[in-house]
Amino acid sequence: MNAHSRQTRIVNSQAATPLGHYSQGVLHGDTLYVSGQLGVGKDTPSPDSVAVGDQVAYALGNIEAIARTVGASRSDVVKATIYVTDISLWGEANKAYAAFFGDHKPARSVVPCPELHLGAKIEIEAIVAVA
């Protein structure tokens, strides 16, 4: 058996459509790897006019929709990596992140970066445990 036969490409029509050569998520064994999600909803053409807190909510909502595809939820997120274009936005972003997860606190990294696709201020990728 090769490694590819244990991988399943995950697609959820409620999450933003990928704009490049990647999957929304890949399930490998009991772990779902969710690609970086920009702060846009399915029908939001561009994040540049969306407030940072709303971008976080959109990105995490996309992650949750992709996780639901394999029977997981936000409480199954074990690790998140957040890319932010301006660390001064972190207070607002962290507030929205905490509101989304509540008492659940996944492991997390925050990575400042110079720019993101479509002018987004936030991109979030996640690792999700699947029962």
One Martini backbone bead per residue (centre of mass of N, CA, C, O) as a GRO file, in nm:
protein
  131
    1MET     BB    1   0.095   0.037   0.025
    2ASN     BB    2   0.055   0.361  -0.036
    3ALA     BB    3   0.027   0.679   0.084
    4HIS     BB    4  -0.210   0.775  -0.106
    5SER     BB    5  -0.429   0.555  -0.014
    6ARG     BB    6  -0.451   0.718   0.284
    7GLN     BB    7  -0.565   0.957   0.121
    8THR     BB    8  -0.808   1.233   0.150
    9ARG     BB    9  -0.986   1.446  -0.022
   10ILE     BB   10  -1.126   1.758   0.089
   11VAL     BB   11  -1.466   1.882   0.031
   12ASN     BB   12  -1.643   2.203   0.078
   13SER     BB   13  -1.905   2.407  -0.035
   14GLN     BB   14  -1.902   2.620   0.219
   15ALA     BB   15  -1.627   2.681   0.143
   16ALA     BB   16  -1.379   2.817   0.009
   17THR     BB   17  -1.240   2.820  -0.293
   18PRO     BB   18  -0.977   2.723  -0.440
   19LEU     BB   19  -0.700   2.917  -0.613
   20GLY     BB   20  -0.536   2.644  -0.642
   21HIS     BB   21  -0.300   2.369  -0.600
   22TYR     BB   22  -0.531   2.249  -0.375
   23SER     BB   23  -0.667   2.144  -0.081
   24GLN     BB   24  -0.863   2.203   0.179
   25GLY     BB   25  -0.813   1.892   0.254
   26VAL     BB   26  -0.640   1.619   0.438
   27LEU     BB   27  -0.684   1.281   0.497
   28HIS     BB   28  -0.481   1.105   0.751
   29GLY     BB   29  -0.630   0.895   0.895
   30ASP     BB   30  -0.691   1.079   1.207
   31THR     BB   31  -0.601   1.331   1.017
   32LEU     BB   32  -0.663   1.677   0.955
   33TYR     BB   33  -0.553   1.889   0.691
   34VAL     BB   34  -0.580   2.238   0.675
   35SER     BB   35  -0.574   2.474   0.476
   36GLY     BB   36  -0.533   2.782   0.422
   37GLN     BB   37  -0.754   3.037   0.543
   38LEU     BB   38  -0.914   3.292   0.454
   39GLY     BB   39  -1.106   3.596   0.525
   40VAL     BB   40  -1.348   3.426   0.367
   41GLY     BB   41  -1.624   3.363   0.213
   42LYS     BB   42  -1.773   3.210  -0.042
   43ASP     BB   43  -1.905   3.519  -0.134
   44THR     BB   44  -1.625   3.662  -0.089
   45PRO     BB   45  -1.409   3.820  -0.300
   46SER     BB   46  -1.273   4.023  -0.071
   47PRO     BB   47  -1.085   4.105   0.228
   48ASP     BB   48  -0.996   4.418   0.226
   49SER     BB   49  -1.301   4.511   0.359
   50VAL     BB   50  -1.249   4.325   0.606
   51ALA     BB   51  -1.242   4.280   0.913
   52VAL     BB   52  -1.034   4.108   1.113
   53GLY     BB   53  -1.242   3.960   1.289
   54ASP     BB   54  -1.399   3.854   1.039
   55GLN     BB   55  -1.167   3.699   0.912
   56VAL     BB   56  -1.141   3.496   1.139
   57ALA     BB   57  -1.431   3.386   1.126
   58TYR     BB   58  -1.417   3.286   0.835
   59ALA     BB   59  -1.172   3.098   0.856
   60LEU     BB   60  -1.291   2.920   1.089
   61GLY     BB   61  -1.551   2.844   0.936
   62ASN     BB   62  -1.407   2.690   0.713
   63ILE     BB   63  -1.271   2.483   0.895
   64GLU     BB   64  -1.532   2.370   1.015
   65ALA     BB   65  -1.661   2.274   0.750
   66ILE     BB   66  -1.434   2.078   0.675
   67ALA     BB   67  -1.452   1.907   0.937
   68ARG     BB   68  -1.751   1.811   0.902
   69THR     BB   69  -1.695   1.618   0.660
   70VAL     BB   70  -1.546   1.414   0.898
   71GLY     BB   71  -1.698   1.463   1.190
   72ALA     BB   72  -1.594   1.732   1.291
   73SER     BB   73  -1.486   2.003   1.509
   74ARG     BB   74  -1.367   2.269   1.679
   75SER     BB   75  -1.285   2.073   1.927
   76ASP     BB   76  -1.069   1.911   1.721
   77VAL     BB   77  -0.870   2.124   1.729
   78VAL     BB   78  -0.504   2.109   1.787
   79LYS     BB   79  -0.397   2.315   1.550
   80ALA     BB   80  -0.281   2.653   1.484
   81THR     BB   81  -0.204   2.876   1.209
   82ILE     BB   82  -0.123   3.226   1.207
   83TYR     BB   83  -0.142   3.472   0.964
   84VAL     BB   84  -0.002   3.810   0.980
   85THR     BB   85   0.053   4.137   0.842
   86ASP     BB   86  -0.011   4.279   1.137
   87ILE     BB   87   0.058   4.278   1.470
   88SER     BB   88  -0.146   4.513   1.551
   89LEU     BB   89  -0.401   4.308   1.494
   90TRP     BB   90  -0.395   4.090   1.723
   91GLY     BB   91  -0.610   4.171   1.928
   92GLU     BB   92  -0.857   4.134   1.740
   93ALA     BB   93  -0.792   3.844   1.652
   94ASN     BB   94  -0.785   3.709   1.934
   95LYS     BB   95  -1.077   3.775   2.012
   96ALA     BB   96  -1.210   3.611   1.781
   97TYR     BB   97  -1.076   3.341   1.846
   98ALA     BB   98  -1.188   3.314   2.138
   99ALA     BB   99  -1.489   3.328   2.057
  100PHE     BB  100  -1.490   3.070   1.885
  101PHE     BB  101  -1.356   2.859   2.109
  102GLY     BB  102  -1.345   2.941   2.393
  103ASP     BB  103  -1.234   2.691   2.607
  104HIS     BB  104  -1.087   2.611   2.363
  105LYS     BB  105  -0.715   2.536   2.332
  106PRO     BB  106  -0.524   2.527   2.094
  107ALA     BB  107  -0.260   2.502   1.948
  108ARG     BB  108  -0.030   2.785   1.865
  109SER     BB  109   0.059   3.002   1.591
  110VAL     BB  110   0.229   3.314   1.511
  111VAL     BB  111   0.277   3.471   1.179
  112PRO     BB  112   0.446   3.704   1.046
  113CYS     BB  113   0.367   3.881   0.734
  114PRO     BB  114   0.368   4.081   0.455
  115GLU     BB  115   0.163   3.896   0.271
  116LEU     BB  116  -0.154   3.816   0.114
  117HIS     BB  117  -0.386   3.693  -0.053
  118LEU     BB  118  -0.614   3.939  -0.163
  119GLY     BB  119  -0.534   4.123   0.099
  120ALA     BB  120  -0.511   3.973   0.340
  121LYS     BB  121  -0.457   3.962   0.705
  122ILE     BB  122  -0.557   3.653   0.722
  123GLU     BB  123  -0.434   3.313   0.797
  124ILE     BB  124  -0.562   2.969   0.845
  125GLU     BB  125  -0.438   2.672   0.984
  126ALA     BB  126  -0.511   2.310   1.041
  127ILE     BB  127  -0.539   2.056   1.296
  128VAL     BB  128  -0.740   1.752   1.302
  129ALA     BB  129  -0.912   1.540   1.503
  130VAL     BB  130  -1.031   1.208   1.422
  131ALA     BB  131  -1.257   0.956   1.536
   0.00000   0.00000   0.00000
